[in-house]
Structures are given as structure tokens and as C-alpha cells.
Amino acid sequence: MYRTYRYSPPASPGEAAIGAKIMAQSFVVAVEQEQTYVDTLGHDHLRLVRHGDDILGGLVLLPMGQWFGGQRVTMTGVGSVAIAPQGREQGAATFLMGAAVQEMAQAGVPISTLYPAVQRLYHQVGYGLGGTYCLWDIATAQIPEQRPSLDLYPLYPIALDPHQLLQVDRQLSWGQTHPGGLDRHPFLWQRLVNPGEGDSFAYGLGSSQSPQGYVIYRQNRDRYGPTTLTIQAWAAASQVAIASLWAFFAQHRSQIDRIQWTGGVVDPLAMALPEQRASLRSSTQWMTRIVTVETALAQRGYPHGLAVELHLDIQDPLVDTNQGRFVLTVRDGRGQVAPGGRGDLVVPIDALATLFTGLRSAQALRTLGRIDATPAAASLATVLFAGDSPWMADFF
């Protein structure tokens, strides 16, 4: 049956509460927990879908940034996409997400990223697979004992300030070497330092005058299981700094049974261990949408030493300004985009996202039939978007 929907922010705290209740029901969490999340984030970040006078669902928008090609790309995260049971399988979710993409496009947002519960829905509105989010763990007994090469100093309770940690991230150029990494929204920083599930502890590496990294973690003692140290966030300027973190974790072996963290399939913490003792417990993939083609391609970084043109023909049935031919000109690691060109590489908008993040190469996408490109264009695009496998340590 055809239904007409409307999309808007909540008109009152009562409407925001209805949205929070639908989200709580959908994600099987306490209503109070989801209400606190929505209230803390701010009702201006909430969007609702309606049929007549009935609110059928909603989502939240998180403006932040994400690193690709060594450059920060402005990104809006989408979270808590939920539809009430009586509104499911009737097009409400597709309408909600399509309206959110249109809103972001009108605002000039370059890209959007989310964690899908069902990929099919997000493919319909132009999202493609972007990178990995993996859970790793290792027994502390498997970590070699050694003294940290760098000093560690407590940041908590003395000065656990998200803004201070953000500055350390940027000083270390952390995101520039970790494709997919977040320039976190303030809410995500607050959730790291105040997780609501026990205390967080934080230590800096090196010195406060010359920081070499940091780690934020919490500890959990299971009455019937292992005692676990969970790394919530970390940064390190060098392999020496990473080795110092592992030496620090090894010093917890008298009380902590296991260390766990989130990262990528190709994970820098796991790879820094002298032996392959860490276990990959689970893996999922996040999705990205190129919302504004010209801005996204211009903000991303590219390999230095090239002066080339890539001629694209982009297919985007949802955002008209993305549809058609564009020329990406790359010089000195930066890109400029202009309409026109030959259209040597024909790419649907969801496949462009997978190419953009570096999850799959243009040559692989061509082999899979996801893009149609001349051999020369596929080879050039493979070089331009090459990099380490993209990953995120944050879930939102």
C-alpha cells in the first residue's frame, strides 16, 4: 500500500521522547538509556519520520570528520536508525534514509558513514561498504614482559579532558596514517571518558610537553569469567610508543586476564606483537555514502608525485548534482573536481564509496563488474585511491 511520509526534526521534547522510545524498542535497550542518549546529544541532531500524525521512527545525525588519503574529510555519521514495528516493510526506513541523504546534500556534506543492521536498505540510498570494525583480544600471559621505553603519566583524575586528547590526536597526525579513523564528535569523546559502565582510566605516553600517545581504558571483573581490560581509545606516534603500550598492558597480568580492543582486520596493535597471539573475535563492516561528489573528492588526499586526470561518469539517482561526468585533477597530493570529461570510469555512487575509502581497488571493482572502466582508467584509479585497509575503532 502506498503511504505518504514526512521527515523533520522533533517539534517538542515529547516528540523526541517518542523517537527515543522507538529506538530503545528497536535496539532492545532500556528506554531511559536511549532517552539519555538523545537528550545528551541534543534534539537538534534527531530526525523523525511520520505518517499522518504518527511518528514511526527516526535517526540521529553526528557531524564530525573521517580521515582518507591522509586528509580530514568532513563527515556526518548516521546512527540509531529505527522504525516502529507497525511501520516496518512499508517503505518508511527507505524514505527516512533518503530524506536524510537529501538533507545532507543540500547542506553540502561531503560524505556520510554508518553501521548497518541491514545492508540492503542502505545500498538502496547509495551507501557502499567502506571499511572494517573488528574486536580483538589477547591473554595478558601472552604479552611479553618488558619495561616501557617511554614514560607513562596519568591523565585521570588529574586532567582527563577530551579537548586535550583531541589536540594530542592532531599533534601526532594520528588520522593521517589510519584511513577511516574518526575526528570524533564531542559526544563520542564524552562517551569515552565517561562510559557509564564503570570508571575510565587514561595515561599519556612520553610527557605532557612532548606527548607520544595516550590510552583510555576500563576494567571489568566478571564474577564467573575472566577479568578484562578494554581499550576504548589509543594513539601512538611510533612503534616505540606502541611497544610501550604493550609493555604497560603486560604489567596488569597479576589482576587482568585478557586485553580487548577494537580496530581493523589489518590492525596496528595486533601487528606490533612479536608473535601472532591476538585473536580476531568478530568483524563487521561500516558503510559510507558520497553525498557531495565534488567536495568529497577535493577534501580527500592522494599520493604525492602525481599530476594526472581521472575522468569519471557517476550514477546517482538520488542526488542530482552528483549525476554525470566529472574530471578529478590530482597534483601534489590534492584533488580538484570539475564537471565534464570523457567518462572513462563509469561508477554507481555506492561503488564510488568503496573505491573512495580504499576498501577495494578500482581493478578489483572492475573485475567484479561493479564499475565499467577502460584498463587505463582502472589502473589510474587504483593508484589514486590506494592505501592501508580502512578501519574504525569507534561504534556509533
C-alpha positions as CSV (number, residue, x, y, z in Angstrom):
1,M,0.0,0.0,0.0
2,Y,1.3,3.5,-1.0
3,R,1.9,5.7,2.0
4,T,2.9,9.3,2.3
5,Y,5.7,10.2,4.8
6,R,7.1,13.3,6.2
7,Y,10.7,14.0,7.6
8,S,11.6,16.6,10.2
9,P,13.3,17.3,13.5
10,P,11.2,16.8,16.6
11,A,8.8,19.7,17.2
12,S,8.9,19.2,21.0
13,P,10.6,17.3,23.8
14,G,7.6,15.0,23.8
15,E,8.2,14.1,20.1
16,A,11.9,13.4,20.9
17,A,10.8,11.1,23.7
18,I,8.6,9.1,21.2
19,G,11.6,8.8,18.9
20,A,13.8,7.6,21.8
21,K,11.2,5.0,22.8
22,I,11.1,3.6,19.3
23,M,14.9,3.4,19.2
24,A,15.0,1.7,22.6
25,Q,12.5,-0.9,21.4
26,S,14.3,-1.5,18.1
27,F,17.8,-1.9,19.8
28,V,16.5,-3.8,22.8
29,V,17.8,-1.3,25.4
30,A,16.1,0.5,28.3
31,V,14.0,3.5,27.3
32,E,15.8,5.6,29.9
33,Q,19.2,4.7,28.3
34,E,18.1,5.8,24.9
35,Q,16.4,8.9,26.2
36,T,19.6,9.9,28.0
37,Y,21.5,9.4,24.7
38,V,19.1,11.6,22.7
39,D,19.0,14.3,25.4
40,T,22.7,14.4,25.8
41,L,23.3,14.5,22.1
42,G,20.7,17.2,21.6
43,H,17.3,17.1,20.0
44,D,18.6,19.2,17.0
45,H,20.5,16.0,16.0
46,L,17.4,13.9,15.9
47,R,15.2,13.4,12.7
48,L,11.8,11.7,12.7
49,V,9.7,10.0,10.0
50,R,5.9,10.5,10.2
51,H,2.8,9.1,8.6
52,G,-0.1,11.5,9.3
53,D,0.1,12.4,13.0
54,D,2.0,9.2,13.9
55,I,5.8,9.1,14.5
56,L,7.0,5.9,13.0
57,G,10.8,6.1,13.6
58,G,13.9,8.2,13.5
59,L,17.7,8.6,13.4
60,V,20.4,10.8,14.7
61,L,23.0,12.8,12.7
62,L,26.5,13.3,14.1
63,P,28.7,15.9,12.3
64,M,32.4,15.0,12.6
65,G,35.3,14.1,10.3
66,Q,36.9,11.0,8.9
67,W,40.5,10.6,7.5
68,F,41.2,9.3,4.0
69,G,44.4,9.7,2.0
70,G,46.0,11.5,4.9
71,Q,43.4,14.3,4.9
72,R,40.3,15.0,7.0
73,V,37.1,14.7,5.1
74,T,34.0,16.4,6.7
75,M,31.5,13.6,7.5
76,T,28.1,13.2,9.1
77,G,27.6,9.9,10.9
78,V,24.1,8.4,10.9
79,G,23.1,6.4,14.0
80,S,20.1,4.8,15.7
81,V,18.1,4.3,12.6
82,A,14.9,2.8,13.9
83,I,11.3,2.1,12.7
84,A,8.4,1.1,15.0
85,P,7.2,-2.5,14.3
86,Q,3.9,-1.3,12.9
87,G,5.7,0.8,10.3
88,R,8.2,-1.7,9.0
89,E,8.3,-3.2,5.5
90,Q,6.2,-0.3,4.2
91,G,9.0,2.0,2.9
92,A,9.3,4.2,6.0
93,A,13.0,3.3,6.5
94,T,13.9,3.9,2.9
95,F,12.1,7.3,2.9
96,L,13.8,8.2,6.2
97,M,17.3,7.5,4.9
98,G,16.6,9.0,1.5
99,A,15.4,12.2,3.2
100,A,18.5,12.3,5.4
101,V,20.8,12.0,2.4
102,Q,18.9,14.8,0.6
103,E,19.2,17.0,3.7
104,M,22.9,16.3,3.9
105,A,23.4,17.0,0.2
106,Q,21.6,20.3,0.5
107,A,23.9,21.2,3.4
108,G,27.0,20.3,1.2
109,V,28.1,17.5,3.5
110,P,30.9,15.6,1.6
111,I,30.4,12.1,3.0
112,S,28.3,10.1,5.4
113,T,29.1,6.9,7.3
114,L,27.1,4.5,9.4
115,Y,27.0,1.0,10.8
116,P,24.2,-1.1,9.0
117,A,21.9,-3.5,10.7
118,V,20.7,-4.5,7.2
119,Q,22.9,-3.6,4.2
120,R,20.2,-3.8,1.6
121,L,18.4,-0.7,3.0
122,Y,21.5,1.5,2.8
123,H,22.5,0.2,-0.6
124,Q,19.2,1.5,-1.9
125,V,20.1,5.1,-0.9
126,G,23.7,4.9,-2.2
127,Y,25.8,3.7,0.7
128,G,28.6,1.2,-0.1
129,L,30.9,-0.8,2.1
130,G,33.6,1.4,3.5
131,G,35.8,-0.4,6.0
132,T,36.1,-2.7,9.0
133,Y,35.4,-2.7,12.7
134,C,36.9,-5.7,14.5
135,L,37.0,-7.0,18.0
136,W,40.4,-8.3,19.1
137,D,41.7,-9.8,22.3
138,I,44.7,-11.4,23.8
139,A,45.5,-13.1,27.2
140,T,47.9,-10.9,29.2
141,A,50.0,-14.0,29.8
142,Q,50.8,-14.0,26.1
143,I,52.2,-10.4,26.1
144,P,56.0,-10.3,26.6
145,E,57.1,-8.7,29.8
146,Q,59.4,-5.7,29.4
147,R,59.8,-2.2,30.7
148,P,58.1,0.5,28.7
149,S,60.7,2.6,26.7
150,L,58.5,5.7,27.2
151,D,57.2,7.1,30.5
152,L,53.5,6.8,31.2
153,Y,51.8,9.5,33.2
154,P,48.2,9.5,34.5
155,L,45.7,11.8,32.8
156,Y,42.9,10.7,35.1
157,P,41.7,12.1,37.5
158,I,44.2,15.0,37.1
159,A,43.3,16.2,33.6
160,L,41.1,13.9,31.6
161,D,39.9,16.5,29.1
162,P,38.6,15.4,25.7
163,H,39.8,18.6,24.1
164,Q,43.3,17.8,25.4
165,L,43.2,14.3,23.9
166,L,41.9,15.7,20.6
167,Q,44.9,18.1,20.5
168,V,47.2,15.1,21.1
169,D,45.5,13.2,18.2
170,R,46.1,16.1,15.9
171,Q,49.6,16.8,17.1
172,L,50.5,13.1,16.4
173,S,48.8,13.3,13.0
174,W,47.1,10.1,14.1
175,G,44.3,10.2,11.5
176,Q,46.7,10.8,8.6
177,T,48.2,7.3,8.9
178,H,44.9,5.5,9.7
179,P,42.4,5.6,6.9
180,G,38.8,5.6,8.2
181,G,39.8,7.0,11.6
182,L,37.4,9.5,13.2
183,D,37.8,13.1,14.1
184,R,35.3,12.4,16.8
185,H,32.1,14.3,17.6
186,P,32.3,15.8,21.2
187,F,29.6,13.3,22.3
188,L,31.8,10.4,21.3
189,W,34.7,11.9,23.3
190,Q,32.5,12.3,26.3
191,R,31.3,8.7,26.0
192,L,34.9,7.5,26.0
193,V,35.9,9.3,29.2
194,N,32.5,8.8,30.9
195,P,31.3,5.5,29.6
196,G,28.6,4.9,32.2
197,E,29.9,1.3,32.7
198,G,32.5,1.7,35.4
199,D,35.4,4.1,35.6
200,S,37.7,5.0,32.7
201,F,41.4,5.4,33.2
202,A,43.7,7.3,30.9
203,Y,47.5,7.6,30.6
204,G,49.7,9.7,28.4
205,L,52.9,8.4,26.7
206,G,56.2,10.4,26.8
207,S,55.5,13.7,28.6
208,S,52.8,16.4,28.7
209,Q,55.2,18.8,27.0
210,S,56.0,16.3,24.2
211,P,53.2,13.7,24.1
212,Q,53.9,10.5,22.1
213,G,50.4,9.0,22.6
214,Y,47.7,8.0,25.1
215,V,45.4,5.2,26.1
216,I,41.9,5.3,27.6
217,Y,40.6,2.0,29.0
218,R,38.2,0.5,31.5
219,Q,38.4,-2.7,33.6
220,N,35.7,-5.3,34.2
221,R,35.7,-8.2,36.7
222,D,33.2,-10.9,35.6
223,R,32.1,-12.9,38.6
224,Y,32.2,-16.1,36.6
225,G,34.6,-15.3,33.8
226,P,37.9,-13.5,33.0
227,T,38.8,-10.1,34.2
228,T,39.1,-7.8,31.2
229,L,40.9,-4.6,30.3
230,T,39.0,-2.9,27.4
231,I,40.9,-0.3,25.4
232,Q,38.5,2.4,24.5
233,A,40.8,4.7,22.5
234,W,44.6,5.0,21.9
235,A,47.1,6.8,19.8
236,A,50.8,6.3,19.3
237,A,53.4,8.3,17.4
238,S,55.7,5.4,16.6
239,Q,56.4,1.7,17.0
240,V,58.3,2.5,20.2
241,A,55.2,4.1,21.6
242,I,53.1,1.1,20.6
243,A,55.6,-1.2,22.2
244,S,55.5,0.9,25.4
245,L,51.7,0.5,25.4
246,W,52.0,-3.3,25.2
247,A,54.6,-3.3,28.0
248,F,52.2,-1.3,30.1
249,F,49.4,-3.7,29.5
250,A,51.7,-6.7,30.4
251,Q,52.2,-5.1,33.8
252,H,48.5,-5.7,34.5
253,R,48.8,-9.5,34.3
254,S,48.5,-10.1,38.1
255,Q,44.9,-9.0,38.0
256,I,43.8,-8.7,34.4
257,D,43.3,-11.9,32.4
258,R,42.6,-10.5,28.9
259,I,43.1,-7.3,26.9
260,Q,40.5,-6.5,24.3
261,W,40.2,-3.6,21.8
262,T,38.5,-2.7,18.5
263,G,40.4,-2.0,15.3
264,G,40.8,-3.2,11.8
265,V,41.3,-6.5,10.0
266,V,44.9,-5.3,9.4
267,D,45.4,-4.0,12.9
268,P,48.4,-1.9,14.1
269,L,48.1,-3.1,17.7
270,A,48.0,-6.8,16.7
271,M,50.7,-6.4,14.2
272,A,53.0,-4.8,16.8
273,L,53.1,-8.0,18.9
274,P,56.2,-10.2,18.3
275,E,54.0,-13.3,17.8
276,Q,50.5,-13.9,16.4
277,R,48.9,-14.4,19.8
278,A,46.0,-12.0,19.5
279,S,42.6,-13.4,18.4
280,L,40.2,-11.7,16.0
281,R,36.9,-12.4,17.8
282,S,34.4,-10.6,15.5
283,S,34.4,-8.4,12.4
284,T,31.7,-6.2,10.8
285,Q,31.8,-3.6,8.1
286,W,30.7,0.1,8.1
287,M,29.2,1.8,5.1
288,T,29.9,5.2,3.5
289,R,27.9,7.4,1.2
290,I,29.5,10.0,-1.1
291,V,26.9,12.8,-0.5
292,T,28.6,15.7,-2.4
293,V,30.9,14.3,-5.1
294,E,32.9,17.4,-5.9
295,T,33.6,18.3,-2.2
296,A,34.4,14.8,-1.1
297,L,36.9,14.2,-3.9
298,A,38.5,17.5,-3.3
299,Q,38.9,17.0,0.5
300,R,40.4,13.6,0.3
301,G,44.2,13.2,0.0
302,Y,46.0,11.4,-2.8
303,P,49.6,10.1,-3.5
304,H,52.2,12.7,-3.9
305,G,54.3,13.0,-7.0
306,L,51.4,12.6,-9.5
307,A,49.9,15.1,-11.9
308,V,47.0,13.3,-13.5
309,E,43.4,13.4,-14.5
310,L,40.7,10.8,-13.8
311,H,37.6,11.0,-15.9
312,L,34.5,9.8,-14.1
313,D,30.9,9.1,-15.0
314,I,29.0,8.9,-11.8
315,Q,25.5,7.3,-11.4
316,D,23.4,8.7,-8.5
317,P,19.7,8.5,-8.9
318,L,19.1,10.2,-5.5
319,V,21.3,13.3,-5.6
320,D,21.0,15.1,-9.0
321,T,24.1,17.2,-8.5
322,N,26.2,14.0,-8.3
323,Q,24.9,12.6,-11.6
324,G,27.1,12.8,-14.7
325,R,30.6,13.3,-15.8
326,F,33.4,14.8,-13.7
327,V,37.2,15.3,-14.1
328,L,39.3,14.7,-11.0
329,T,42.6,16.5,-11.4
330,V,45.3,15.5,-8.9
331,R,48.5,17.4,-8.2
332,D,50.8,17.4,-5.2
333,G,48.6,15.1,-3.3
334,R,45.4,17.2,-3.6
335,G,42.5,17.0,-5.9
336,Q,40.3,19.4,-7.8
337,V,37.0,18.5,-9.4
338,A,35.2,20.0,-12.4
339,P,32.1,18.9,-14.4
340,G,32.7,17.3,-17.8
341,G,35.3,15.0,-19.3
342,R,35.2,11.7,-21.2
343,G,33.7,9.4,-18.5
344,D,36.4,6.8,-18.8
345,L,35.3,5.2,-15.5
346,V,31.5,4.6,-15.0
347,V,30.7,4.1,-11.4
348,P,27.5,3.8,-9.3
349,I,27.5,6.0,-6.2
350,D,27.7,3.1,-3.8
351,A,30.7,1.6,-5.6
352,L,32.3,5.0,-5.6
353,A,32.2,5.0,-1.8
354,T,34.0,1.6,-1.7
355,L,36.7,3.0,-4.1
356,F,36.9,6.3,-2.2
357,T,37.7,4.7,1.2
358,G,40.2,2.3,-0.3
359,L,38.4,-0.8,0.8
360,R,38.5,-2.2,-2.7
361,S,40.7,-1.2,-5.7
362,A,39.3,0.0,-9.0
363,Q,40.8,-3.0,-10.7
364,A,39.0,-5.3,-8.2
365,L,35.7,-3.5,-8.6
366,R,36.1,-3.7,-12.4
367,T,36.7,-7.5,-12.2
368,L,33.6,-7.8,-10.0
369,G,31.5,-5.9,-12.5
370,R,30.8,-3.0,-10.1
371,I,32.4,-0.4,-12.3
372,D,32.9,-0.1,-16.1
373,A,36.2,1.4,-16.9
374,T,39.0,1.4,-19.5
375,P,42.0,-0.5,-18.4
376,A,44.0,2.7,-18.1
377,A,41.3,4.4,-16.0
378,A,41.0,1.4,-13.7
379,S,44.8,1.3,-13.2
380,L,45.0,5.1,-12.5
381,A,42.0,5.0,-10.0
382,T,43.7,2.1,-8.2
383,V,46.8,4.2,-7.7
384,L,44.9,7.3,-6.7
385,F,42.8,5.6,-4.0
386,A,45.4,3.1,-2.7
387,G,46.2,2.9,0.9
388,D,46.1,0.8,4.1
389,S,42.8,-1.1,4.7
390,P,40.4,1.4,6.2
391,W,39.1,0.8,9.7
392,M,37.4,2.4,12.7
393,A,37.7,1.8,16.4
394,D,34.6,3.7,17.3
395,F,31.0,2.4,17.1
396,F,28.1,4.9,16.8
